[in-house]
Amino acid sequence: MQQDRKASLLRRIGRILLIFAVLLLLGYGLLMLTLGFVQQSEIRKAQAKGTAVTVHITELEHTVPDNGALIVVVEPADKSTDTPREIGKTFATTDNRNLAVGDTLTMYYDPANPTDRTVDFGTAAPRIRSGCILCGSGILLLAASIILRIRMHKA
């Protein structure tokens, strides 16, 4: 009798942990998907209304306190007469830790208002990809648990 109670308690704890894992995977996956699609949308809007300019990272430092973000300073790679004088140093933040001083990025600016700038740090696609993987893992885990539960009830 005591063994049955222990087994029943362990099954309940296992189900709760499984539900928690599925919710965590789905929630974080949906967050990553949302952030990726929002970034992708912002870049597309900047591409549609702005002019592209190639920029180089000239400075890079961690925020204080270090919360995972980087402060990035970019400057136009080609300081030709086509680039407005207002486009000098641009300060931005990103969580892309794969960047280094000297890397080349694309920045979009509004010709009517050169201070309106968007730097493409290349983080949208990886976020969408990881969001799909996390959501897919959560769905597969949920499906596997449902199939396992059905088989256990038939036995």
PAPADO-535507 format. One line per 5 residues: number of its first residue (from 0); their letters; for each residue x, y, z of N, C-alpha, C, O, CB. Coordinates in steps of 0.2 Angstrom, whole numbers. Glycine has a CB too. Example, Ala and Ser with C-alpha at 12.3 -4.5 7.8 and 13.67 -1.06 7.14 Angstrom:
REM PAPADO-535507
0	AS	66,-28,39,62,-22,39,66,-16,39,71,-17,42,57,-22,45 ~ 64,-11,35,68,-5,36,64,0,39,67,6,40,70,-3,29;
//
This chain:
REM PAPADO-535507
0	MQQDR	4,-6,0,0,0,0,4,6,0,3,11,-4,-5,0,6 ~ 10,6,4,14,12,5,18,13,-2,19,18,-4,19,11,11 ~ 20,7,-5,23,7,-11,19,11,-17,21,14,-21,25,0,-14 ~ 12,9,-17,8,12,-22,7,20,-21,7,23,-26,1,9,-21 ~ 7,22,-15,7,29,-13,13,32,-16,13,38,-19,6,30,-6;
5	KASLL	19,29,-14,26,32,-17,26,32,-24,28,37,-27,31,28,-14 ~ 24,27,-27,24,27,-35,19,32,-38,20,35,-43,22,20,-37 ~ 13,33,-34,8,38,-37,11,45,-36,10,49,-40,2,37,-33 ~ 14,46,-30,17,53,-29,23,54,-34,23,60,-36,20,53,-22 ~ 27,49,-35,32,50,-40,29,52,-47,32,56,-51,37,44,-41;
10	RRIGR	24,48,-49,21,50,-56,18,57,-56,19,60,-61,15,44,-57 ~ 15,59,-50,12,66,-50,18,71,-51,17,76,-55,8,67,-44 ~ 23,70,-47,29,74,-48,32,74,-55,34,80,-57,35,72,-42 ~ 32,68,-58,35,68,-64,31,72,-69,33,75,-74,35,61,-67 ~ 24,71,-69,19,75,-73,20,82,-72,20,86,-77,12,73,-72;
15	ILLIF	21,85,-66,21,92,-65,28,94,-68,28,100,-71,21,93,-57 ~ 33,91,-67,40,93,-70,39,93,-78,42,97,-81,45,88,-68 ~ 36,88,-80,35,87,-88,31,93,-90,33,97,-95,31,81,-90 ~ 25,95,-87,21,101,-89,26,107,-88,25,112,-92,15,101,-84 ~ 29,108,-83,34,114,-82,39,114,-87,40,120,-90,37,113,-75;
20	AVLLL	42,109,-89,47,109,-95,44,111,-101,46,114,-105,50,102,-95 ~ 38,108,-103,34,110,-109,32,117,-109,34,120,-114,28,105,-110 ~ 30,120,-104,28,127,-103,34,131,-104,34,136,-107,24,128,-97 ~ 40,129,-101,46,133,-101,48,133,-109,50,138,-111,51,130,-97 ~ 49,127,-112,51,127,-119,46,131,-123,49,135,-128,51,120,-121;
25	LGYGL	40,130,-123,35,134,-127,36,141,-126,36,145,-130,28,131,-126 ~ 36,143,-119,36,150,-118,42,154,-120,42,159,-123,35,151,-110 ~ 48,151,-119,54,154,-121,55,154,-128,57,158,-131,60,150,-118 ~ 52,148,-131,52,148,-139,48,153,-142,50,157,-147,50,141,-141 ~ 42,154,-139,38,160,-142,41,167,-141,40,171,-145,31,159,-138;
30	LMLTL	44,168,-135,48,174,-134,53,175,-139,53,181,-142,51,174,-127 ~ 57,170,-140,62,171,-145,59,172,-152,62,176,-156,67,165,-145 ~ 54,168,-154,51,170,-161,48,177,-161,49,180,-166,45,165,-162 ~ 45,179,-156,42,186,-156,48,191,-157,47,196,-161,38,187,-150 ~ 53,190,-153,59,195,-153,62,195,-160,64,200,-163,64,194,-148;
35	GFVQQ	63,189,-163,66,188,-170,61,192,-175,64,195,-179,67,181,-171 ~ 55,190,-175,50,193,-180,50,201,-179,49,204,-184,43,190,-179 ~ 50,203,-173,50,211,-172,56,214,-175,56,219,-178,49,212,-164 ~ 62,211,-173,68,213,-176,68,213,-184,70,218,-187,74,210,-173 ~ 66,207,-187,65,207,-194,61,212,-197,62,215,-202,63,200,-196;
40	SEIRK	55,213,-194,51,219,-196,54,225,-196,53,229,-201,44,218,-192 ~ 58,227,-190,61,233,-190,66,234,-195,67,240,-198,64,234,-183 ~ 70,229,-197,75,229,-202,72,230,-209,74,234,-213,79,223,-202 ~ 66,227,-210,63,227,-217,60,235,-217,60,237,-223,57,222,-217 ~ 57,237,-212,55,244,-212,60,249,-214,60,254,-218,51,246,-206;
45	AQAKG	66,248,-211,72,252,-212,74,252,-219,77,257,-222,77,251,-207 ~ 74,246,-221,77,245,-228,72,248,-233,74,251,-238,77,237,-230 ~ 65,248,-232,61,251,-236,61,258,-237,60,261,-242,54,248,-234 ~ 62,261,-231,62,269,-231,69,272,-231,69,278,-232,58,271,-225 ~ 74,268,-230,80,271,-229,85,269,-234,84,266,-239,83,269,-222;
50	TAVTV	91,272,-233,97,271,-237,102,267,-233,103,268,-227,100,277,-240 ~ 105,262,-237,110,257,-233,117,260,-234,119,263,-239,110,250,-237 ~ 120,259,-228,127,261,-228,131,256,-224,129,254,-219,128,269,-225 ~ 137,254,-227,141,250,-224,145,253,-218,148,258,-219,146,246,-229 ~ 145,250,-212,148,253,-206,153,248,-203,152,242,-204,143,255,-201;
55	HITEL	158,250,-200,163,246,-196,162,247,-189,161,253,-187,170,247,-199 ~ 163,242,-185,163,243,-178,170,246,-176,175,243,-177,162,236,-174 ~ 170,252,-172,176,255,-170,177,254,-163,183,254,-160,176,262,-172 ~ 172,253,-159,172,252,-152,167,247,-149,162,247,-152,172,259,-148 ~ 169,243,-144,164,238,-142,166,237,-134,171,236,-132,165,231,-146;
60	EHTVP	160,238,-130,162,237,-123,155,234,-120,150,235,-122,164,243,-119 ~ 156,231,-114,150,228,-110,147,233,-106,150,238,-104,153,222,-106 ~ 141,232,-106,137,237,-101,139,236,-94,141,231,-92,129,236,-102 ~ 138,241,-90,139,241,-83,133,242,-79,130,247,-80,145,246,-81 ~ 130,237,-75,133,231,-74,132,226,-80,127,228,-84,130,228,-68;
65	DNGAL	136,221,-81,136,217,-87,129,213,-87,129,208,-83,142,212,-87 ~ 124,215,-91,118,211,-91,117,208,-98,112,206,-100,112,216,-91 ~ 123,207,-101,123,203,-108,123,207,-114,124,205,-119,117,198,-108 ~ 122,214,-113,122,218,-119,129,221,-120,133,222,-115,117,224,-117 ~ 130,223,-126,136,226,-128,134,233,-131,129,234,-134,140,222,-133;
70	IVVVE	138,238,-129,138,245,-132,142,245,-138,148,243,-138,140,250,-127 ~ 140,246,-144,143,246,-150,144,253,-153,139,256,-154,140,241,-155 ~ 150,255,-156,150,261,-159,152,259,-166,157,256,-167,156,266,-156 ~ 148,262,-171,150,261,-178,151,267,-182,148,272,-180,144,257,-181 ~ 155,267,-187,156,273,-191,156,270,-199,158,264,-200,163,276,-190;
75	PADKS	154,275,-203,154,273,-210,160,270,-213,166,273,-211,151,279,-214 ~ 160,265,-216,166,262,-219,169,267,-225,175,268,-225,165,255,-222 ~ 165,270,-229,167,274,-234,164,281,-233,158,282,-233,164,271,-241 ~ 168,286,-231,166,292,-229,166,297,-236,170,302,-236,171,295,-224 ~ 162,294,-240,162,298,-247,157,304,-246,154,305,-241,160,293,-253;
80	TDTPR	157,308,-252,152,313,-252,145,311,-252,140,315,-250,154,318,-258 ~ 143,305,-254,136,303,-254,134,302,-247,128,302,-246,136,296,-258 ~ 138,300,-242,135,299,-235,135,306,-232,139,310,-232,140,295,-231 ~ 129,307,-229,128,314,-225,133,315,-220,135,310,-216,121,314,-223 ~ 135,321,-219,139,322,-214,137,321,-207,141,319,-202,141,330,-214;
85	EIGKT	130,320,-206,128,319,-199,129,312,-197,128,310,-191,120,320,-199 ~ 130,307,-202,131,300,-201,139,300,-199,143,299,-203,130,296,-207 ~ 140,300,-193,147,300,-190,147,293,-186,145,288,-188,149,306,-186 ~ 148,294,-180,148,289,-175,141,287,-173,137,292,-172,153,290,-169 ~ 139,281,-173,133,279,-171,134,274,-165,137,269,-165,129,276,-176;
90	FATTD	130,276,-159,130,271,-153,124,267,-153,119,270,-154,131,276,-147 ~ 125,261,-152,119,256,-152,121,251,-147,127,250,-145,118,253,-159 ~ 116,247,-145,117,241,-140,114,235,-144,109,235,-148,113,242,-133 ~ 117,229,-142,115,223,-145,117,217,-140,121,219,-135,118,222,-152 ~ 114,212,-141,116,206,-137,120,201,-141,121,195,-139,110,203,-133;
95	NRNLA	122,203,-147,126,198,-151,133,198,-149,137,203,-150,125,201,-159 ~ 135,193,-145,142,193,-142,147,190,-148,153,189,-146,142,188,-136 ~ 145,189,-154,150,187,-159,153,193,-163,157,191,-167,146,182,-164 ~ 152,199,-161,154,204,-164,161,206,-161,163,205,-156,150,210,-163 ~ 165,209,-166,172,211,-164,173,218,-167,170,220,-172,177,206,-166;
100	VGDTL	178,222,-164,180,228,-167,183,227,-174,187,222,-175,186,232,-163 ~ 181,230,-179,183,229,-186,178,226,-190,178,226,-196,189,226,-186 ~ 173,223,-187,167,219,-191,163,224,-195,163,230,-193,163,215,-186 ~ 161,222,-201,157,226,-205,149,224,-204,148,218,-204,159,225,-212 ~ 145,229,-204,138,228,-203,135,233,-208,138,237,-211,136,230,-196;
105	TMYYD	128,232,-208,124,237,-213,120,241,-208,117,239,-203,120,233,-218 ~ 120,248,-210,116,252,-206,111,256,-211,113,257,-217,120,258,-202 ~ 105,257,-209,100,260,-213,98,267,-210,97,267,-204,94,256,-214 ~ 98,272,-214,96,279,-211,91,282,-216,91,280,-222,102,283,-211 ~ 87,286,-213,82,290,-217,85,296,-220,88,300,-216,76,292,-212;
110	PANPT	86,297,-227,89,302,-230,86,309,-228,89,314,-228,88,302,-237 ~ 79,309,-226,76,315,-224,78,317,-217,78,323,-215,69,315,-225 ~ 80,312,-213,82,313,-206,87,308,-204,86,303,-202,76,312,-201 ~ 94,310,-206,99,305,-205,100,303,-198,104,298,-197,105,309,-208 ~ 97,306,-193,98,304,-186,94,298,-185,95,295,-180,97,310,-181;
115	DRTVD	89,296,-189,85,290,-189,89,285,-192,89,284,-198,78,292,-192 ~ 92,280,-188,96,275,-190,94,268,-187,92,268,-181,103,277,-189 ~ 95,263,-191,94,256,-188,100,252,-191,102,252,-196,88,253,-191 ~ 103,249,-186,109,245,-187,107,237,-187,104,235,-183,115,246,-182 ~ 109,234,-192,107,227,-193,113,223,-190,118,222,-193,106,225,-200;
120	FGTAA	111,220,-184,117,216,-180,116,209,-182,120,205,-179,116,217,-173 ~ 111,207,-186,111,200,-188,108,195,-183,110,189,-183,117,198,-191 ~ 104,198,-178,101,193,-173,94,191,-174,92,186,-171,102,197,-167 ~ 91,193,-179,84,191,-181,84,184,-183,80,180,-180,81,196,-186 ~ 87,182,-188,87,175,-190,89,170,-185,85,165,-184,91,174,-196;
125	PRIRS	94,171,-181,96,166,-176,90,165,-170,89,160,-168,103,168,-173 ~ 87,171,-169,82,171,-164,76,167,-166,73,163,-163,80,178,-162 ~ 74,168,-173,69,164,-176,70,157,-176,66,153,-174,67,167,-183 ~ 76,155,-178,78,148,-178,78,145,-171,75,139,-171,85,148,-181 ~ 81,148,-166,81,145,-159,74,145,-157,72,140,-153,85,149,-155;
130	GCILC	70,150,-158,63,150,-156,59,144,-159,55,140,-156,59,156,-158 ~ 60,142,-165,57,137,-169,59,130,-166,55,125,-164,58,137,-176 ~ 66,130,-164,69,123,-161,66,122,-154,64,117,-152,76,124,-161 ~ 65,128,-150,62,127,-143,55,125,-143,53,121,-140,63,134,-139 ~ 51,129,-148,44,127,-148,43,120,-151,39,116,-148,40,132,-153;
135	GSGIL	47,118,-156,46,111,-159,48,106,-153,45,101,-153,51,110,-165 ~ 53,107,-149,55,103,-144,49,102,-139,48,97,-136,62,105,-140 ~ 46,108,-137,41,108,-132,35,104,-135,32,100,-131,39,115,-131 ~ 33,105,-141,28,101,-144,29,94,-145,25,89,-143,26,104,-151 ~ 35,92,-147,37,85,-147,37,81,-140,35,76,-139,44,84,-150;
140	LLAAS	39,85,-135,39,82,-128,32,81,-126,30,76,-123,43,87,-123 ~ 28,86,-128,21,86,-126,17,80,-130,14,76,-127,17,92,-128 ~ 19,79,-136,16,73,-140,19,67,-137,15,62,-137,18,74,-147 ~ 25,66,-135,28,60,-133,24,58,-126,23,52,-125,35,61,-132 ~ 23,63,-122,20,62,-116,13,60,-116,10,55,-113,20,68,-111;
145	IILRI	9,62,-121,2,60,-123,2,53,-125,-2,49,-123,-1,65,-128 ~ 7,52,-130,7,45,-133,9,40,-127,6,34,-127,12,44,-138 ~ 14,42,-123,16,37,-117,10,36,-112,9,30,-110,22,40,-114 ~ 6,41,-111,0,41,-106,-5,36,-109,-8,32,-106,-2,48,-105 ~ -6,37,-116,-11,33,-119,-9,26,-119,-13,21,-117,-13,35,-126;
150	RMHKA	-3,24,-120,-1,17,-120,-1,14,-113,-2,8,-112,7,17,-123 ~ 0,18,-108,0,16,-101,-7,14,-99,-8,9,-95,3,21,-97 ~ -12,18,-101,-19,17,-100,-22,11,-103,-26,7,-101,-23,23,-101 ~ -19,9,-109,-21,3,-113,-19,-3,-110,-22,-8,-110,-19,4,-120 ~ -13,-3,-107,-9,-9,-104,-13,-11,-97,-10,-16,-95,-2,-7,-103;
//
